[in-house]
Amino acid sequence: MVMLVLILFIAFVLILGYVLIFRDVKTLRLKLDFANLYRNTFVQFSNRYFESDFGLPKAKNVDNELYHWLTKKSVQMQADLGGLGIIEYHAPFRTHIIRNYEVIVNSLPKYRDELIQQSDVNSCDDVLLRHIGNIENKIEILEKQLKSPLTWLQKGIRALIALPIYLLLWFGIITDKSASKIIQNTIFKIITGIFALVTFISCVVTIIQGKDATIQFIQNLFGRN
């Protein structure tokens, strides 16, 4: 009975860890699709605004349909960018500097007011490209983790240990920001990593010690005599 509980526990933790990693990959892919769509739309919008005839500048033209879409999605895009989307803005002719400048939400209105500069466009495109590259790197790492059972175990145990924190969050006792800080804390990650390693070693030792019972259980499970 103890062996059955142990095997089921290990299987549950491994499956939980795998599902969590798979979920993170799916979430990041959705973010990547949105980021690529936003950047492509932004580039299309900017090109139309600055287009010229035979090398001569045309009157500035704001494509209202694209502008409205970009503006509606700008808050979401700015939030997804996080720290990457906040820069130190140097005003034209270096007259002043604005710190903690949210580049997407602050640059878009300049098109309508005809205050947009090429440097503004470049800044927006740069942060969007960095964001896309960052997501692609994260997906690559997670896809490697999908092939690592030890990582599944660590993720699964980490989720179980973090369960009380999520309960506090769900009941409104702590904020989402506080919960995220605790879970992303280096000490918390070290503790969960050590706990996962100890659990893995303990399970292996227990199974080896009860090798005959384990083999018998697996054979019964698959209907072998």
DRENNUTOR-572199 format. One record per residue (C-alpha): x, z, y. Coordinates in pm, whole numbers, padded with zeros to 5 digits, always signed. Last residue first. Example, Ala and Ser with C-alpha at 12.3 -4.5 7.8 and 13.67 -1.06 7.14 Angstrom:
BEGIN
+01367+00714-00106
+01230+00780-00450
//
This chain:
BEGIN
+00148-01439-01281
+00113-01636-00959
-00201-01612-00748
-00034-01670-00412
-00086-01312-00297
-00016-01178-00643
+00325-01345-00638
+00393-01213-00290
+00297-00859-00395
+00514-00873-00707
+00810-00990-00504
+00757-00707-00256
+00722-00447-00531
+01046-00565-00689
+01229-00565-00356
+01119-00217-00253
+01459-00122-00119
+01500-00474+00015
+01161-00457+00189
+01242-00121+00347
+01585-00239+00462
+01439-00557+00613
+01163-00364+00790
+01405-00110+00931
+01641-00383+01051
+01359-00571+01226
+01217-00255+01381
+01560-00152+01509
+01615-00497+01657
+01271-00505+01820
+01318-00155+01963
+01657-00256+02105
+01504-00564+02269
+01206-00366+02397
+01439-00110+02556
+01663-00379+02707
+01364-00566+02852
+01225-00246+03005
+01566-00167+03156
+01585-00517+03305
+01247-00484+03476
+01021-00784+03422
+00750-00572+03256
+00768-00298+03520
+00777-00538+03815
+00487-00742+03673
+00274-00431+03632
+00346-00327+03991
+00257-00672+04126
-00065-00683+03923
-00164-00351+04077
-00190-00015+03899
-00492+00198+03812
-00724-00103+03828
-00862-00055+03476
-00716-00389+03369
-00377-00296+03515
-00362+00040+03339
-00454-00137+03015
-00183-00396+03080
+00073-00116+03114
-00051+00046+02791
-00006-00292+02613
+00354-00336+02729
+00491-00187+02406
+00274-00424+02200
+00376-00723+02412
+00745-00635+02378
+00699-00604+02003
+00557-00957+01987
+00821-01103+02219
+01104-00945+02018
+00959-01058+01685
+00900-01412+01812
+01259-01411+01941
+01382-01320+01593
+01166-01599+01451
+01360-01853+01666
+01221-02210+01672
+00967-02138+01947
+01257-01986+02142
+01412-02332+02176
+01085-02457+02328
+01096-02159+02564
+01440-02253+02696
+01343-02619+02753
+01020-02513+02924
+01214-02287+03160
+01456-02568+03249
+01167-02808+03319
+01003-02546+03542
+01322-02503+03745
+01365-02879+03781
+01012-02915+03914
+01066-02631+04162
+01396-02776+04278
+01227-03113+04331
+00943-02954+04528
+01193-02757+04739
+01386-03076+04819
+01075-03282+04900
+00951-03025+05149
+01291-02995+05317
+01331-03373+05333
+00992-03414+05498
+01075-03150+05757
+01413-03315+05824
+01233-03644+05878
+01044-03478+06161
+00672-03402+06186
+00533-03333+06532
+00260-03597+06526
-00009-03325+06546
-00171-03453+06224
+00164-03478+06051
+00275-03138+06184
-00016-02973+06003
+00162-03043+05669
+00491-02871+05752
+00372-02510+05777
+00186-02495+05446
+00470-02665+05259
+00775-02493+05415
+00672-02132+05416
+00928-02010+05673
+01075-01671+05586
+01305-01695+05889
+01234-01911+06192
+01541-02020+06391
+01549-02122+06758
+01659-02398+06995
+01852-02575+06718
+01780-02917+06879
+01464-02931+06669
+01375-02595+06504
+01591-02459+06225
+01377-02318+05944
+01524-02061+05706
+01341-02134+05383
+01052-02010+05169
+00934-02254+04903
+01197-02155+04645
+01090-01791+04678
+00752-01864+04525
+00700-02234+04463
+00378-02170+04270
+00232-01983+04570
+00319-02271+04805
+00157-02519+04567
-00160-02311+04541
-00174-02273+04920
-00106-02645+04970
-00379-02769+04734
-00646-02811+05000
-00385-02940+05246
-00250-03201+05005
-00600-03322+04920
-00706-03337+05287
-00390-03525+05383
-00434-03772+05098
-00786-03858+05211
-00694-03848+05579
-00409-04099+05549
-00238-04012+05876
-00101-04318+06055
+00179-04300+06308
+00188-04623+06505
+00427-04863+06339
+00806-04846+06361
+00986-05185+06362
+01192-05276+06057
+00977-05572+05964
+00662-05363+05999
+00714-04990+05946
+00596-04707+05721
+00645-04347+05839
+00295-04218+05766
+00250-04434+05459
+00578-04310+05315
+00479-03950+05388
+00148-03978+05201
+00306-04147+04900
+00584-03886+04890
+00328-03603+04916
+00111-03755+04643
+00411-03787+04411
+00517-03430+04495
+00170-03288+04430
+00128-03477+04103
+00472-03368+03982
+00399-03005+04075
+00056-03016+03908
+00196-03160+03585
+00477-02903+03588
+00233-02616+03642
+00026-02739+03346
+00343-02766+03139
+00436-02412+03243
+00105-02276+03115
+00140-02460+02783
+00494-02328+02736
+00381-01974+02819
+00098-02000+02565
+00342-02117+02296
+00565-01818+02375
+00269-01580+02348
+00147-01742+02026
+00491-01713+01867
+00522-01345+01959
+00176-01264+01824
+00247-01454+01503
+00572-01261+01451
+00409-00926+01534
+00118-00991+01298
+00344-01104+01013
+00565-00796+01055
+00259-00569+01053
+00110-00744+00750
+00437-00701+00561
+00456-00333+00650
+00091-00265+00566
+00132-00434+00228
+00452-00244+00155
+00284+00087+00237
+00000+00000+00000
//
